[in-house]
């Protein structure tokens, strides 16, 4: 069963993933969450965009990866 994370839990989950794996696509983050039976409180890309707006993570469109690529501050 999939567990919907609270905003703070999802933020910690995403930050920890990016710390462990470095740059990740939206699909990579969704896959990791699904493997652990977790889900962001909103659609994943919307939640990641919120984190980007707050300055928690960085994100940019990648033509090569055909979507958003997310990372922590340099």
C-alpha positions as CSV (number, residue, x, y, z in Angstrom):
1,X,0.0,0.0,0.0
2,X,1.3,3.5,-0.9
3,X,1.7,6.0,1.9
4,X,1.1,9.6,1.2
5,X,3.8,11.6,2.9
6,X,3.2,14.9,4.8
7,X,5.0,17.9,3.2
8,X,7.8,17.8,5.8
9,X,8.3,14.0,5.3
10,X,8.3,14.4,1.6
11,X,10.8,17.3,1.7
12,X,13.2,15.2,3.9
13,X,12.7,12.2,1.6
14,X,13.6,14.2,-1.6
15,X,16.6,16.0,0.1
16,X,18.0,12.7,1.3
17,X,17.6,11.1,-2.1
18,X,19.4,14.0,-3.8
19,X,22.2,13.8,-1.1
20,X,22.6,10.1,-1.8
21,X,22.3,10.1,-5.6
22,X,23.1,13.6,-6.7
23,X,21.2,14.9,-9.7
24,X,17.9,13.1,-10.4
25,X,15.0,13.3,-12.8
26,X,11.4,13.5,-11.7
27,X,11.0,10.0,-12.9
28,X,14.0,8.8,-10.8
29,X,12.5,10.4,-7.7
30,X,9.0,8.9,-8.4
31,X,10.6,5.5,-9.0
32,X,12.5,5.6,-5.7
33,X,9.4,6.7,-3.8
34,X,7.3,4.0,-5.4
35,X,9.9,1.3,-4.5
36,X,9.6,2.4,-0.9
37,X,5.8,2.6,-1.0
38,X,5.7,6.4,-0.6
39,X,4.1,9.2,-2.5
40,X,4.5,13.0,-2.4
41,X,1.5,15.0,-1.1
42,X,0.9,16.5,-4.6
43,X,1.8,15.4,-8.0
44,X,5.6,14.8,-7.8
45,X,6.6,17.5,-10.3
46,X,4.3,20.1,-8.5
47,X,5.8,19.2,-5.1
48,X,9.4,19.5,-6.5
49,X,8.5,22.8,-8.1
50,X,7.3,24.0,-4.6
51,X,10.6,23.0,-3.1
52,X,12.5,24.8,-6.0
53,X,10.4,28.0,-5.3
54,X,11.4,27.8,-1.6
55,X,15.0,27.5,-2.6
56,X,15.3,24.0,-1.0
57,X,16.4,22.3,-4.3
58,X,17.4,23.5,-7.7
59,X,15.7,22.3,-10.9
60,X,16.1,22.8,-14.6
61,X,14.7,21.4,-17.8
62,X,17.0,19.0,-19.6
63,X,16.6,18.4,-23.3
64,X,18.9,15.4,-23.0
65,X,16.9,13.8,-20.2
66,X,13.6,15.0,-21.6
67,X,12.3,16.5,-18.5
68,X,13.2,18.2,-15.2
69,X,16.5,17.4,-13.5
70,X,16.7,18.2,-9.7
71,X,19.7,18.8,-7.5
72,X,20.7,20.3,-4.2
73,X,22.5,23.7,-4.0
74,X,26.1,23.7,-5.3
